[in-house]
């Protein structure tokens, strides 16, 4: 036994993705190609899926024709207003029509880019939700993309730990199952102050100072979150439960080895159990 200056508690934990996004088309249509599958690594800007562009191309051609016609009317109107053949008000109406036609044409061109889903960052495809030749709606999730490098660790804490999470004196470490002899420093990232069930409160830690070239930590890796808090009461002794001797006659005791190597029994009072 020793007089403890801090208390260390361990919780089963899991690394989670720093960045995760559900990707969808902005418009409805029929998928002509999904060029990725679960587990594929992709680069930022890479096209992941495409819709049939036929309907959009028809819309672009129609709006272009309307815009061209509006420009022609505007040019004729400019010549007419110079000769006072039409009023200034009529000419301004032609200008407004041409501007509206231009905006419609540019919007239709922009729709062409909406027929593609492009990777917003380097990542790994976690899941696809549709297949080629399937008709999908705007906003419907097609692909889930995650960052393959994780610095986030999640675990569930009991209510008794919540008051210690924000304290400057509280320290956090993470022990990865893959590297059991290494303790990674961590900081509190976020935690829920309410729980929707009786299982506890979700807590997220952020790993700091990790050499990603040496330790490649990805989402889904099992680990242990270690929460280290100062012991609040002086004179409190932290012991393993197996060191407590509780005979049938009552009382709680420990065996203490003296300086003369003799073992004596001392009565103790157990305040609380720690995890």
SESEVEX-379620 format. One line per 2 residues: number of its first residue (from 1); their letters; for each residue x, y, z of N, C-alpha, C. Coordinates in steps of 0.05 Angstrom, whole numbers, plus 5000, padded with zeros to 4 digits. Atoms other than C-alpha are relative to their C-alpha. Layout:
NUM	A	X,Y,Z,X,Y,Z,X,Y,Z | ...
***
This chain:
1	XX	5017,4976,5000,5000,5000,5000,5017,5025,5000 | 4986,4975,5001,5021,5072,4988,4980,5023,5002
3	XX	5017,4977,4999,4993,5140,5001,4998,5012,4971 | 5003,4992,5028,4963,5161,4934,4997,5030,4997
5	XX	5003,4971,5006,4971,5231,4905,4981,5004,4977 | 5018,4998,5023,4927,5215,4846,4984,4974,4998
7	XX	5017,5023,5005,4873,5167,4824,4999,4995,4970 | 4999,5007,5028,4877,5130,4758,4976,4981,4994
9	XX	5022,5016,5008,4815,5102,4724,5002,4993,4970 | 4998,5009,5027,4812,5062,4660,4973,4992,4988
11	XX	5025,5006,5013,4756,5055,4609,5005,4989,4972 | 4999,5011,5028,4747,5014,4546,4993,5022,4981
13	XX	5004,4978,5018,4751,5061,4487,5005,4990,4971 | 4998,5006,5028,4751,5064,4411,5008,5025,4985
15	XX	4994,4976,5016,4783,5111,4361,4978,5004,4980 | 5021,4992,5019,4734,5148,4317,5011,5019,4979
17	XX	4991,4983,5022,4740,5187,4252,5000,5030,5008 | 4999,4971,4995,4762,5260,4258,4980,5014,4981
19	XX	5017,4988,5020,4725,5277,4194,4984,4977,4987 | 5018,5019,5013,4665,5239,4167,4977,5015,4987
21	XX	5020,4985,5014,4615,5263,4115,4983,4981,4983 | 5018,5015,5018,4554,5234,4080,4997,5017,4974
23	XX	5001,4986,5026,4557,5253,4006,4975,4994,4984 | 5025,5004,5016,4496,5263,3962,5001,5019,4976
25	XX	5003,4982,5023,4477,5293,3895,4981,5022,5008 | 5018,4978,4995,4444,5361,3896,4975,4999,4984
27	XX	5023,5002,5017,4396,5341,3842,4992,4970,4997 | 5010,5027,5005,4354,5279,3826,5010,4990,4973
29	XX	4992,5012,5025,4373,5231,3771,5007,4971,5002 | 4993,5028,5001,4397,5163,3750,5031,4998,5000
31	XX	4971,5003,4997,4467,5141,3771,5010,4984,4976 | 4988,5015,5022,4510,5120,3712,5027,4987,5009
33	XX	4974,5012,4992,4574,5105,3751,5005,5007,5030 | 4988,4996,4974,4599,5095,3822,5027,4987,4999
35	XX	4973,5011,5004,4674,5088,3816,5015,4992,5025 | 4986,5007,4975,4689,5071,3888,4984,4978,5014
37	XX	5012,5021,4984,4675,5014,3936,5009,5003,5029 | 4993,4999,4972,4679,5004,4011,5030,4994,5004
39	XX	4972,5004,4994,4750,5012,4036,5020,5013,4981 | 4982,4988,5019,4778,5049,3976,5009,5027,5010
41	XX	4988,4974,4994,4825,5108,3989,4996,5018,4976 | 5004,4981,5021,4809,5170,3949,5014,5026,5007
43	XX	4987,4974,4997,4841,5238,3938,4980,5022,4998 | 5017,4976,5002,4810,5306,3947,4996,5008,4971
45	XX	5007,4992,5027,4775,5327,3883,4994,4977,4981 | 5005,5023,5016,4768,5256,3857,4970,4996,4996
47	XX	5028,5005,5005,4701,5241,3823,4992,4972,5010 | 5008,5026,4987,4666,5186,3864,4976,4988,4987
49	XX	5024,5010,5012,4599,5180,3828,4989,5021,4980 | 5010,4982,5021,4563,5209,3767,4970,4993,4994
51	XX	5027,5003,5010,4491,5220,3746,4999,5002,4970 | 5005,4996,5029,4464,5215,3675,4997,5030,4994
53	XX	5001,4971,5005,4476,5284,3646,4981,5008,4978 | 5016,4995,5024,4427,5278,3588,4979,5022,5006
55	XX	5021,4981,4994,4369,5316,3621,5011,5028,5005 | 4988,4974,4994,4415,5371,3646,5011,5013,4975
57	XX	4989,4989,5025,4448,5379,3578,4977,5011,4983 | 5023,4989,5014,4379,5389,3547,4992,5027,5012
59	XX	5007,4975,4986,4365,5442,3599,5020,5022,4993 | 4979,4981,5007,4432,5476,3584,4996,5011,4972
61	XX	5004,4992,5028,4418,5477,3509,4976,5018,4998 | 5024,4984,5001,4348,5505,3520,5005,5028,5012
63	XX	4995,4974,4987,4371,5560,3567,5020,5016,4984 | 4981,4986,5017,4429,5577,3521,4985,5013,4976
65	XX	5016,4989,5023,4380,5586,3462,4984,5024,5009 | 5016,4978,4990,4335,5630,3505,5018,5024,5005
67	XX	4982,4978,4994,4395,5672,3527,5009,5014,4974 | 4992,4989,5026,4419,5680,3455,4978,5017,4987
69	XX	5023,4985,5011,4350,5702,3432,4996,5026,5015 | 5003,4976,4984,4346,5752,3490,5021,5021,4993
71	XX	4979,4981,5008,4413,5782,3470,4994,5013,4973 | 5006,4989,5026,4390,5790,3399,4978,5021,5002
73	XX	5021,4980,4996,4326,5826,3421,5011,5025,5013 | 4988,4977,4987,4367,5870,3466,5016,5017,4981
75	XX	4984,4985,5019,4414,5889,3409,4981,5016,4981 | 5019,4986,5017,4355,5906,3364,4987,5024,5015
77	XX	5012,4979,4983,4324,5946,3421,5019,5024,5004 | 4980,4978,4997,4389,5985,3430,5000,5018,4975
79	XX	5000,4984,5025,4387,6007,3357,4974,5017,4999 | 5026,4986,5002,4313,6025,3362,4998,5023,5020
81	XX	5002,4979,4980,4320,6065,3426,5017,5024,4992 | 4983,4978,5009,4376,6105,3394,4985,5018,4979
83	XX	5016,4985,5019,4326,6126,3340,4973,5007,5011 | 5025,4993,4986,4271,6137,3391,4976,4984,4988
85	XX	5021,5017,5010,4232,6079,3359,4985,4985,5022 | 5013,5012,4976,4218,6049,3427,5007,5018,5024
87	XX	4995,4984,4976,4215,6080,3496,5023,4989,5016 | 4978,5008,4982,4270,6077,3548,4990,4977,5018
89	XX	5012,5021,4983,4223,6035,3591,4999,4973,4986 | 5000,5025,5015,4215,5983,3536,5028,4989,4997
91	XX	4972,5009,5003,4290,5980,3527,5010,4988,5027 | 4992,5011,4974,4301,5970,3602,4987,4973,5005
93	XX	5014,5026,4998,4250,5913,3599,5016,4979,4985 | 4983,5019,5016,4293,5880,3545,5026,4994,5015
95	XX	4975,5005,4984,4355,5889,3589,4994,4981,5023 | 5008,5018,4978,4319,5856,3647,4996,4972,4991
97	XX	5005,5027,5011,4297,5797,3604,5026,4987,4993 | 4974,5012,5007,4368,5787,3578,5015,4992,5025
99	XX	4985,5007,4975,4396,5788,3649,4988,4975,5013 | 5013,5023,4989,4345,5737,3673,5007,4975,4983
101	XX	4992,5023,5017,4361,5692,3613,5029,4992,5005 | 4971,5006,4994,4436,5698,3628,5002,4984,5026
103	XX	4999,5013,4974,4424,5678,3701,4990,4971,4997 | 5011,5027,5004,4382,5618,3679,5020,4982,4985
105	XX	4980,5015,5015,4436,5596,3630,5024,4992,5018 | 4977,5006,4982,4492,5601,3682,4992,4980,5021
107	XX	5009,5019,4981,4450,5563,3732,4998,4972,4988 | 5002,5026,5013,4438,5507,3682,5028,4988,4996
109	XX	4973,5010,5002,4513,5502,3670,5010,4990,5027 | 4992,5008,4973,4524,5498,3745,4989,4973,5007
111	XX	5013,5026,4995,4476,5438,3746,5017,4977,4990 | 4983,5021,5011,4527,5399,3705,5020,4990,5022
113	XX	4982,5008,4979,4575,5400,3764,4985,4985,5022 | 5016,5014,4979,4518,5376,3809,4994,4971,4992
115	XX	5003,5028,5008,4516,5311,3769,5023,4983,5009 | 4976,5015,4990,4582,5291,3802,5002,5003,5030
117	XX	4992,4999,4972,4601,5274,3873,5030,5000,5001 | 4971,4997,4999,4672,5297,3887,5009,4998,5029
119	XX	4989,5003,4973,4714,5278,3948,5009,5027,5011 | 4992,4975,4988,4720,5339,3994,5027,5000,5014
121	XX	4974,5003,4987,4783,5312,4027,5011,4972,4994 | 4988,5026,5002,4832,5254,4024,4987,4982,5021
123	XX	5013,5017,4981,4797,5196,4056,4996,4971,4990 | 5007,5028,5006,4770,5125,4056,4970,4997,4999
125	XX	5028,5005,5002,4702,5103,4032,4991,4980,5021 | 5009,5019,4979,4667,5073,4092,4977,4983,4991
127	XX	5024,5015,5009,4603,5053,4056,4988,5014,4976 | 5016,4989,5022,4563,5063,3992,4971,4991,5005
129	XX	5028,5005,4994,4487,5067,3995,4983,4997,4974 | 5015,5003,5025,4468,5061,3921,5017,4986,4980
131	XX	4986,5014,5021,4486,5024,3858,4997,5014,4973 | 5003,4988,5027,4497,5043,3785,4973,4994,4988
133	XX	5026,5002,5014,4434,5054,3744,4976,5003,5018 | 5022,4995,4981,4393,5067,3807,4992,5030,4998
135	XX	5009,4973,4999,4350,5129,3807,4999,5010,5028 | 4998,4989,4972,4362,5173,3868,4989,5028,5001
137	XX	5011,4973,4996,4333,5236,3897,5022,5019,5010 | 4981,4980,4990,4369,5301,3913,5002,4998,5031
139	XX	4996,5002,4971,4400,5298,3983,5002,4972,5011 | 4998,5028,4991,4398,5222,3986,5029,4992,5003
141	XX	4972,5008,4996,4462,5195,4017,5008,4978,4981 | 4990,5020,5019,4503,5158,3966,5026,4987,5010
143	XX	4973,5009,4991,4573,5152,3997,5006,5012,5027 | 4990,4989,4976,4601,5159,4067,5031,4999,4999
145	XX	4971,4998,5002,4673,5184,4068,5011,5008,5027 | 4988,4994,4975,4718,5185,4129,5030,5005,4997
147	XX	4971,4995,4999,4788,5211,4145,5013,4975,5010 | 4988,5025,4991,4834,5150,4150,5018,5003,5024
149	XX	4983,4995,4977,4877,5183,4204,4983,5010,5023 | 5017,4993,4977,4845,5187,4272,5017,5011,5023
151	XX	4988,4990,4975,4864,5230,4332,4979,5003,5021 | 5023,4998,4982,4797,5222,4367,4995,4973,5013
153	XX	5005,5024,4984,4783,5171,4422,4974,5004,5015 | 5026,4997,4986,4713,5159,4449,4997,4978,5021
155	XX	5006,5020,4980,4692,5124,4513,4975,5010,5016 | 5023,4993,4984,4633,5124,4561,5008,5002,5030
157	XX	4992,4994,4972,4643,5155,4630,4976,4998,5019 | 5022,4999,4980,4601,5146,4693,4995,5028,5010
159	XX	5007,4973,4991,4566,5206,4724,5020,5011,5020 | 4982,4991,4979,4616,5208,4781,5025,5013,4989
161	XX	4975,4989,5012,4672,5227,4732,4996,5027,4987 | 5006,4976,5015,4637,5286,4699,5013,5025,5012
163	XX	4990,4976,4987,4658,5338,4750,5030,5004,4998 | 4970,4999,5002,4732,5321,4739,5010,5006,4972
165	XX	4990,4999,5028,4734,5324,4663,5011,5027,4992 | 4992,4973,5008,4741,5400,4657,5022,5012,5017
167	XX	4980,4989,4982,4791,5409,4713,5028,4999,4987 | 4973,4999,5012,4861,5431,4693,5018,4979,5012
169	XX	4983,5020,4987,4891,5381,4742,4995,4972,4989 | 5006,5027,5010,4858,5322,4706,5017,4995,4975
171	XX	4984,5008,5023,4903,5286,4656,4988,4976,4987 | 5011,5023,5016,4885,5237,4601,5023,4987,4984
173	XX	4982,5016,5016,4925,5182,4569,4985,4978,4985 | 5013,5021,5016,4908,5129,4517,5020,4978,4995
175	XX	4984,5024,5005,4936,5059,4512,4987,4985,4978 | 5010,5014,5023,4926,5028,4444,5005,4970,5003
177	XX	4996,5029,4999,4916,4952,4441,5023,4992,4982 | 4979,5007,5019,4964,4951,4383,5028,5007,5011
179	XX	4975,4992,4988,5019,4986,4423,4996,5002,5031 | 5007,5000,4972,5006,4966,4496,5020,5013,5018
181	XX	4979,4989,4983,5072,4993,4522,5003,5031,4997 | 4998,4972,5005,5060,5064,4496,4976,5014,5012
183	XX	5022,4983,4990,5019,5117,4532,4999,5026,4984 | 5003,4976,5016,4994,5171,4485,4986,5022,5017
185	XX	5013,4978,4986,4978,5239,4515,4975,5008,4985 | 5025,4992,5012,4908,5264,4504,4988,5024,5015
187	XX	5014,4977,4988,4865,5325,4518,4970,4995,4997 | 5029,5003,5002,4790,5330,4530,4991,5015,4975
189	XX	5011,4988,5024,4754,5345,4465,4971,5009,5004 | 5028,4993,4994,4681,5343,4485,4988,4977,5016
191	XX	5015,5021,4986,4632,5306,4528,4971,5009,5004 | 5028,4994,4997,4557,5301,4537,4994,5004,5030
193	XX	5008,4994,4972,4528,5331,4600,4974,4987,5008 | 5025,5015,4994,4464,5291,4594,5003,4972,4986
195	XX	4999,5027,5010,4453,5217,4580,4972,4992,4993 | 5027,5008,5009,4395,5189,4540,4993,4972,5011
197	XX	5006,5026,4989,4401,5122,4575,5017,4997,5026 | 4986,5004,4975,4432,5091,4637,5028,4989,4996
199	XX	4974,5012,5006,4496,5069,4602,5023,5019,5006 | 4978,4982,4994,4536,5132,4618,5000,5024,4981
201	XX	4998,4975,5015,4560,5196,4585,5023,4998,4980 | 4979,5002,5021,4598,5197,4518,5021,5022,5004
203	XX	4977,4982,4998,4667,5229,4522,5018,4997,4977 | 4981,5001,5022,4715,5247,4466,5026,5012,5009
205	XX	4973,4990,4994,4790,5255,4475,5014,5006,4973 | 4984,4994,5024,4839,5285,4425,5029,4993,5006
207	XX	4972,5007,4997,4908,5253,4418,5017,5023,4992 | 4982,4978,5007,4965,5303,4418,5028,4990,4997
209	XX	4972,5007,5003,5036,5298,4393,5006,4972,4990 | 4996,5028,5011,5027,5231,4357,5017,5002,4974
211	XX	4985,5002,5025,5080,5215,4305,4985,4981,4981 | 5017,5016,5018,5034,5192,4249,5016,4982,4981
213	XX	4983,5018,5017,5092,5163,4209,5007,4975,5015 | 4993,5024,4984,5109,5116,4267,4976,4985,5009
215	XX	5024,5012,4989,5040,5104,4295,4976,5008,4982 | 5022,4994,5018,4985,5099,4242,4974,4992,5014
217	XX	5025,5004,4985,4921,5106,4282,4977,5006,4982 | 5023,4997,5017,4857,5096,4243,4974,4996,5016
219	XX	5026,5004,4986,4783,5096,4262,4994,4970,5005 | 5008,5028,4994,4757,5033,4296,5020,4984,5015
221	XX	4980,5015,4984,4820,5014,4336,4992,5000,5029 | 5006,5002,4972,4808,4989,4406,5023,5010,5018
223	XX	4979,4988,4982,4844,5022,4464,4988,5003,5028 | 5008,4994,4973,4840,5042,4537,5004,5030,5005
225	XX	4997,4972,4992,4826,5113,4560,5006,5001,5029 | 4991,4998,4973,4862,5130,4624,4994,5029,5010
227	XX	5006,4974,4988,4835,5187,4667,5014,5002,5027 | 4983,4997,4976,4883,5212,4721,4992,5025,5014
229	XX	5010,4977,4985,4855,5257,4775,5014,5001,5027 | 4987,4998,4973,4888,5284,4839,4981,4989,5021
231	XX	5016,5010,4978,4865,5249,4902,4991,5024,5017 | 5011,4976,4987,4819,5299,4938,5005,4999,5030
233	XX	4998,5001,4970,4830,5274,5010,5028,4990,5008 | 4974,5008,4991,4897,5271,5044,4997,4976,5020
235	XX	5002,5023,4982,4912,5207,5083,4985,4977,4989 | 5015,5022,5013,4871,5165,5035,5020,4981,4987
237	XX	4983,5020,5011,4904,5100,5016,4985,4985,4978 | 5012,5015,5022,4890,5067,4949,5011,4972,5000
239	XX	4992,5028,4999,4891,4991,4952,4984,4983,4980 | 5016,5019,5016,4871,4934,4907,4980,4986,5018
241	XX	5021,5012,4984,4807,4901,4930,5009,4974,5013 | 4991,5026,4989,4843,4835,4941,5017,5003,5025
243	XX	4984,4995,4976,4885,4868,4996,4983,5003,5025 | 5019,4995,4977,4823,4879,5040,4992,4973,5012
245	XX	5008,5024,4986,4811,4825,5092,4975,5006,5017 | 5025,4996,4986,4738,4822,5115,4990,4974,5011
247	XX	5008,5025,4988,4726,4765,5164,4970,4999,5005 | 5029,5003,4995,4656,4737,5179,4992,5014,5025
249	XX	5007,4987,4974,4660,4768,5249,4996,5030,4997 | 5004,4971,5005,4658,4837,5218,5026,5016,4998
251	XX	4977,4983,5002,4705,4894,5203,5016,4996,4974 | 4984,5002,5024,4754,4907,5147,5029,5006,5008
253	XX	4973,4998,4991,4829,4898,5154,5020,4998,4976 | 4978,5005,5019,4895,4899,5117,5024,4990,5016
255	XX	4976,5010,4987,4960,4864,5132,5023,5019,4992 | 4978,4981,5004,5019,4912,5139,5026,4988,5008
257	XX	4973,5010,4995,5092,4893,5134,5015,5023,5013 | 4985,4979,4986,5132,4932,5186,5029,5001,4992
259	XX	4971,4997,5007,5204,4955,5183,5016,4976,5009 | 4986,5024,4991,5224,4892,5221,4991,4976,4985
261	XX	5010,5022,5017,5190,4850,5166,4979,4984,5013 | 5022,5015,4987,5136,4828,5215,4974,5010,4989
263	XX	5027,4993,5011,5064,4827,5189,4980,5003,5022 | 5021,4995,4980,5009,4857,5231,4974,5008,4987
265	XX	5026,4995,5010,4935,4865,5221,4991,5028,5010 | 5010,4973,4993,4907,4937,5218,4971,5003,4990
267	XX	5027,4995,5008,4834,4956,5217,4999,5026,4982 | 5003,4977,5018,4814,5004,5160,4971,5005,4995
269	XX	5027,4993,5008,4752,5039,5136,5000,5005,4969 | 5002,4998,5029,4735,5030,5062,4980,5022,4994
271	XX	5017,4978,5007,4707,5095,5036,4983,4994,4975 | 5014,5005,5025,4690,5077,4964,5018,4983,4982
273	XX	4985,5016,5020,4710,5032,4906,5005,5017,4976 | 4994,4985,5025,4744,5061,4844,5004,4979,4978
275	X	4998,5018,5023,4745,5032,4774,5029,5000,4990
***
